[in-house]
Amino acid sequence: MRHLIRNTALATSMLVGIGAAHAEWPTDRPIEMIVAFAPGGGTDVMNRTLAPYIEKELGAKITILNRPGASGEIAYTAMTQAKPDGYTLSSLNTPGYLTMQMDRKVRFDPKKVCLVARIVEDPGAFIVQANSQFNSLKDLVAYAKANPGKVSIGTTGLGTDEHLALLQLEKSAGVDLTPVTFNGANEARTALLGGHIMAMGINVGEFVGSEKSAFKALGQFADQRSVIAPDLPTAKEQGYDVLMSSERGIAMNCEVPEAIRTKYSDAVKKALDNPEFQAQAKQQSLALSYRSSEEWNKELPARAERLAEVWKLVKEQK
C-alpha cells in the first residue's frame, strides 16, 4: 500500500509537471516554422509576414526554415519526425498535401499531421508575360490546338493546384499542354520572365500582389470572380470546366498536446485580426479565410473527395 501511495503521488507530480510545462509553452526557446516551398513564393511570404504578429501573441521567437521539394513532402516529413513538443511546425498547402497521398506512399505518417489553422484560400490562375500573344484562356487553347505539346506551363509539382488545373483544362478544352516543375512560384516566375516557359500556374493573390506590369492573367479557376480580382474572368466564363483553389495554413504533429495546438491556433486568429497585419495582407492581396483546427479538419474529407475525382486525370495521363 505504501508503494502504491508513493507511486500514485509520483505519477500525480509528473502529470502536474507536464501540465505546467504545457501551460508555460512557449518558453524562451524559438519555434521553428518549416515552410514547404522556396523563398519568395506566396507561402513563404505569407508566413514571414504573419510570423511577427504570432510572436507578439505568444511572446516567442519564430524562425522560418525553407525545406522545398516533393510538393511539401520534405517539410511534412521533417515536421512529423521532430520531437512533438510544439517547437516544430510546418506550413501545409492543399491540394498538394492530399494529392501526394493519392499518388504515392509518402515518407511521413498522415495520421501524425494535425491541421492547426487555415490562413488563406486562394483560387488558381494562369499568367503569361505582359507582351504575350495570349490575352485569354481561349487564346492559349487555340494555340495549343494548333501546336500540340508546345505550350509549356510552370507548376510547383505533381498534384499541386496548378498541375491539377492544367489537367482539367486539357480535358475540358481537348488540348495537350506540357507541365514544367519548379521548387516554388518565384523560380517559375523567373523562368516565365526569361521566356523558358510560355505560362505558369499561380494563385490569384500571388498575381495581384506581384509586379503586374510584367505579367497578365488569362483566367481564374473559381466558381465566381475573386473579390481581389473582380475584373479577371473565370475559366467557366470562357467555356472551360476548371475549378481549383489552394489552401495555406499551419500543421503540427498530432502528438503535440492539444492544449499547445489550440494555443497556437488561437494566436494565429488574433494575429489575423490585427489591423496592422490586415493592412499588410491587403497590400499582398492575401485571400484571408481563417479556419480553426476543428473547422479545417472537418472540411478536409469533402475536399479530398473532390480532389480524388480530379486525380483520375493524373492516372489517365500515366
C-alpha positions as CSV (number, residue, x, y, z in Angstrom):
1,M,0.0,0.0,0.0
2,R,2.8,2.4,0.9
3,H,4.4,1.7,-2.5
4,L,1.1,2.3,-4.2
5,I,0.6,5.6,-2.4
6,R,4.2,6.6,-3.2
7,N,3.8,5.7,-6.9
8,T,0.5,7.4,-7.2
9,A,1.9,10.6,-5.7
10,L,4.9,10.4,-8.1
11,A,2.6,9.9,-11.1
12,T,0.5,12.8,-9.9
13,S,3.5,15.0,-9.5
14,M,4.7,14.1,-13.0
15,L,1.3,14.9,-14.5
16,V,1.2,18.3,-12.7
17,G,4.7,19.0,-14.0
18,I,3.7,18.1,-17.6
19,G,0.6,20.2,-17.3
20,A,2.6,23.1,-16.0
21,A,5.0,22.7,-18.9
22,H,2.2,22.8,-21.4
23,A,0.8,25.9,-19.7
24,E,4.1,27.6,-19.9
25,W,4.6,26.8,-23.6
26,P,6.3,28.5,-25.3
27,T,9.4,29.4,-23.2
28,D,12.4,31.4,-24.4
29,R,13.2,28.6,-26.9
30,P,12.4,29.6,-30.6
31,I,9.6,27.9,-32.5
32,E,10.7,26.6,-35.9
33,M,8.3,27.0,-38.8
34,I,9.2,24.8,-41.7
35,V,8.0,26.3,-45.0
36,A,7.4,23.7,-47.6
37,F,8.3,25.9,-50.6
38,A,11.3,28.0,-51.7
39,P,11.8,31.6,-50.6
40,G,9.8,34.3,-52.4
41,G,6.7,32.3,-53.2
42,G,3.3,33.0,-51.8
43,T,3.5,30.5,-48.9
44,D,6.9,31.8,-47.8
45,V,6.0,35.5,-48.0
46,M,2.7,34.9,-46.2
47,N,4.4,33.1,-43.3
48,R,7.2,35.6,-43.0
49,T,4.7,38.4,-42.9
50,L,2.4,36.8,-40.3
51,A,5.2,35.4,-38.0
52,P,5.9,38.7,-36.1
53,Y,2.2,39.1,-35.2
54,I,2.1,35.5,-33.9
55,E,5.3,36.1,-32.0
56,K,3.6,39.1,-30.3
57,E,0.7,36.9,-29.2
58,L,2.8,34.0,-28.0
59,G,5.8,36.0,-26.6
60,A,8.1,33.7,-28.5
61,K,10.5,33.9,-31.5
62,I,9.5,32.1,-34.7
63,T,12.3,31.0,-37.0
64,I,11.5,30.4,-40.7
65,L,13.2,27.4,-42.3
66,N,12.6,26.7,-46.0
67,R,12.6,23.0,-46.9
68,P,11.2,22.9,-50.5
69,G,10.7,19.9,-52.7
70,A,8.4,16.9,-53.4
71,S,5.3,19.2,-53.2
72,G,5.8,19.7,-49.5
73,E,6.6,16.1,-48.5
74,I,10.1,17.0,-47.3
75,A,8.7,19.6,-44.9
76,Y,5.9,17.3,-43.6
77,T,8.4,14.5,-43.1
78,A,10.7,16.8,-41.1
79,M,7.8,18.1,-39.0
80,T,6.5,14.7,-38.1
81,Q,9.9,13.4,-37.3
82,A,10.8,16.2,-34.9
83,K,10.2,16.0,-31.2
84,P,6.5,16.6,-30.6
85,D,6.9,19.4,-28.1
86,G,5.3,22.2,-30.0
87,Y,8.6,23.8,-31.1
88,T,8.5,22.5,-34.7
89,L,5.6,23.1,-37.1
90,S,5.2,23.4,-40.8
91,S,3.2,25.2,-43.4
92,L,0.6,23.0,-45.1
93,N,-0.9,23.5,-48.5
94,T,-3.7,21.8,-50.3
95,P,-4.2,20.3,-52.7
96,G,-0.6,19.1,-52.7
97,Y,-0.8,17.6,-49.2
98,L,-3.8,15.5,-50.2
99,T,-2.9,14.5,-53.8
100,M,0.6,13.3,-52.9
101,Q,-1.1,10.6,-50.8
102,M,-3.1,9.6,-53.8
103,D,0.0,9.4,-55.9
104,R,2.5,7.5,-53.8
105,K,3.5,6.1,-50.4
106,V,4.7,9.2,-48.6
107,R,7.6,9.3,-46.2
108,F,5.6,10.7,-43.3
109,D,2.6,9.2,-41.5
110,P,-0.5,11.3,-42.4
111,K,-2.0,10.2,-39.0
112,K,0.6,12.3,-37.3
113,V,-0.3,15.5,-39.3
114,C,-2.8,17.7,-37.4
115,L,-4.2,20.8,-39.1
116,V,-3.8,23.7,-36.7
117,A,-5.1,26.8,-38.6
118,R,-6.1,27.7,-42.1
119,I,-5.0,31.2,-43.2
120,V,-5.8,31.6,-46.9
121,E,-7.9,30.0,-49.6
122,D,-6.9,31.4,-53.0
123,P,-8.2,30.4,-56.4
124,G,-5.7,29.5,-59.1
125,A,-4.9,31.3,-62.4
126,F,-2.7,31.1,-65.4
127,I,-0.4,34.0,-66.2
128,V,1.9,34.9,-69.1
129,Q,4.3,37.7,-69.9
130,A,2.7,41.1,-70.4
131,N,3.7,41.1,-74.0
132,S,2.5,37.6,-74.7
133,Q,0.3,37.0,-77.7
134,F,-2.2,35.3,-75.3
135,N,-4.9,37.6,-73.7
136,S,-7.3,34.9,-72.5
137,L,-7.5,31.2,-71.9
138,K,-9.2,30.9,-75.3
139,D,-6.1,32.3,-77.0
140,L,-3.9,29.8,-75.2
141,V,-6.2,27.0,-76.1
142,A,-6.3,28.0,-79.7
143,Y,-2.5,28.0,-79.9
144,A,-2.3,24.7,-78.1
145,K,-4.7,23.0,-80.6
146,A,-2.6,24.3,-83.5
147,N,0.7,23.3,-81.7
148,P,0.1,20.2,-79.6
149,G,2.5,19.9,-76.6
150,K,4.3,23.2,-77.3
151,V,2.5,25.2,-74.6
152,S,4.7,24.8,-71.5
153,I,3.2,25.8,-68.2
154,G,5.2,26.1,-64.9
155,T,3.9,24.4,-61.8
156,T,5.3,23.7,-58.3
157,G,4.9,19.9,-58.5
158,L,2.8,16.9,-59.4
159,G,-0.6,17.2,-57.8
160,T,-0.4,20.9,-56.9
161,D,-3.3,23.1,-57.7
162,E,-1.6,24.5,-60.8
163,H,-0.9,21.0,-62.1
164,L,-4.5,19.8,-61.5
165,A,-5.8,23.0,-63.1
166,L,-3.6,22.2,-66.2
167,L,-5.1,18.7,-66.4
168,Q,-8.6,19.9,-66.1
169,L,-8.0,22.5,-68.9
170,E,-6.5,19.8,-71.1
171,K,-9.6,17.6,-70.7
172,S,-12.2,20.4,-70.9
173,A,-10.5,22.1,-74.0
174,G,-9.2,18.9,-75.7
175,V,-5.6,20.1,-75.8
176,D,-2.1,18.8,-74.9
177,L,-0.1,21.0,-72.5
178,T,3.4,20.4,-71.1
179,P,3.9,20.9,-67.4
180,V,7.3,22.1,-66.2
181,T,8.1,21.6,-62.4
182,F,9.8,24.2,-60.2
183,N,10.6,24.3,-56.4
184,G,8.4,27.4,-55.9
185,A,6.4,30.1,-57.6
186,N,9.4,32.5,-57.5
187,E,11.5,30.1,-59.6
188,A,8.6,29.6,-62.1
189,R,8.1,33.4,-62.3
190,T,11.8,33.9,-63.2
191,A,11.6,31.2,-65.9
192,L,8.5,32.9,-67.3
193,L,10.2,36.3,-67.4
194,G,13.2,34.6,-69.2
195,G,11.0,33.1,-71.8
196,H,11.8,29.5,-70.8
197,I,8.1,28.6,-70.3
198,M,5.0,30.1,-72.0
199,A,2.8,30.4,-69.0
200,M,2.7,29.5,-65.3
201,G,0.1,28.5,-62.7
202,I,-0.2,30.8,-59.8
203,N,-2.8,31.8,-57.2
204,V,-4.8,34.9,-57.8
205,G,-3.5,36.6,-54.6
206,E,0.1,36.0,-55.8
207,F,-0.6,37.5,-59.2
208,V,-2.5,40.6,-57.8
209,G,0.3,41.2,-55.3
210,S,3.1,40.8,-57.9
211,E,4.6,43.3,-60.4
212,K,1.6,43.2,-62.7
213,S,3.3,45.3,-65.3
214,A,5.5,42.3,-66.2
215,F,2.6,39.8,-66.4
216,K,-1.0,39.4,-67.4
217,A,-3.6,36.8,-66.2
218,L,-5.6,34.7,-68.6
219,G,-8.3,33.5,-66.3
220,Q,-9.0,32.3,-62.7
221,F,-10.2,28.9,-61.6
222,A,-13.0,29.8,-59.2
223,D,-16.8,29.4,-59.2
224,Q,-17.1,33.2,-59.1
225,R,-14.6,36.0,-59.6
226,S,-12.5,36.6,-56.5
227,V,-13.1,39.8,-54.6
228,I,-9.3,40.5,-55.0
229,A,-9.6,40.1,-58.9
230,P,-13.1,41.2,-59.9
231,D,-12.0,42.0,-63.5
232,L,-10.5,38.6,-64.2
233,P,-12.9,36.2,-66.0
234,T,-13.2,32.7,-64.6
235,A,-12.4,29.7,-66.8
236,K,-16.1,28.8,-66.7
237,E,-17.0,32.2,-68.2
238,Q,-14.6,31.4,-71.0
239,G,-16.2,28.0,-71.6
240,Y,-13.8,25.6,-69.7
241,D,-14.7,23.4,-66.7
242,V,-11.7,24.2,-64.5
243,L,-12.1,24.7,-60.7
244,M,-9.1,24.7,-58.4
245,S,-8.0,26.7,-55.3
246,S,-5.2,26.5,-52.8
247,E,-5.4,26.5,-49.0
248,R,-2.5,27.6,-47.0
249,G,-2.2,27.0,-43.3
250,I,-0.2,25.5,-40.5
251,A,0.2,22.0,-39.2
252,M,1.7,20.3,-36.1
253,N,2.5,16.7,-35.1
254,C,-0.7,15.2,-33.7
255,E,1.4,14.0,-30.7
256,V,1.9,17.6,-29.7
257,P,-0.5,18.2,-26.8
258,E,-3.9,19.6,-27.9
259,A,-3.6,22.5,-25.5
260,I,-0.4,23.7,-27.3
261,R,-2.0,23.2,-30.8
262,T,-5.1,25.1,-29.6
263,K,-3.0,27.9,-28.2
264,Y,-1.1,28.3,-31.5
265,S,-4.4,28.3,-33.5
266,D,-5.8,31.0,-31.2
267,A,-2.6,33.0,-31.6
268,V,-3.0,32.8,-35.4
269,K,-6.6,34.0,-35.2
270,K,-5.6,37.0,-33.1
271,A,-2.7,37.8,-35.4
272,L,-5.0,37.7,-38.5
273,D,-7.4,40.1,-36.7
274,N,-4.6,42.6,-36.0
275,P,-5.3,45.7,-38.1
276,E,-1.6,46.2,-38.9
277,F,-1.4,42.7,-40.3
278,Q,-4.7,43.1,-42.2
279,A,-3.2,46.2,-43.8
280,Q,-0.2,44.2,-44.9
281,A,-2.4,41.4,-46.1
282,K,-4.3,43.8,-48.3
283,Q,-1.1,45.1,-49.8
284,Q,-0.1,41.4,-50.5
285,S,-3.6,40.6,-51.8
286,L,-3.9,37.7,-49.4
287,A,-7.3,36.0,-49.7
288,L,-7.7,35.5,-45.9
289,S,-10.0,32.7,-44.9
290,Y,-9.3,31.5,-41.3
291,R,-10.4,28.1,-40.1
292,S,-9.7,26.8,-36.7
293,S,-8.2,23.3,-36.2
294,E,-11.6,21.8,-35.7
295,E,-13.2,23.5,-38.6
296,W,-10.4,22.8,-41.1
297,N,-10.1,19.1,-40.1
298,K,-13.9,18.8,-40.5
299,E,-13.9,20.3,-44.0
300,L,-10.8,18.3,-45.3
301,P,-12.6,15.0,-46.2
302,A,-15.0,16.6,-48.6
303,R,-12.1,18.4,-50.3
304,A,-10.2,15.2,-50.5
305,E,-13.2,13.5,-52.2
306,R,-13.5,16.2,-54.8
307,L,-9.7,16.1,-55.5
308,A,-9.9,12.3,-55.9
309,E,-12.2,12.8,-58.9
310,V,-9.7,15.3,-60.4
311,W,-6.8,13.0,-59.6
312,K,-8.2,10.4,-62.0
313,L,-7.0,12.7,-64.7
314,V,-3.4,12.2,-63.5
315,K,-3.9,8.4,-63.6
316,E,-5.2,8.6,-67.1
317,Q,-2.1,10.5,-68.2
318,K,0.3,7.9,-66.8
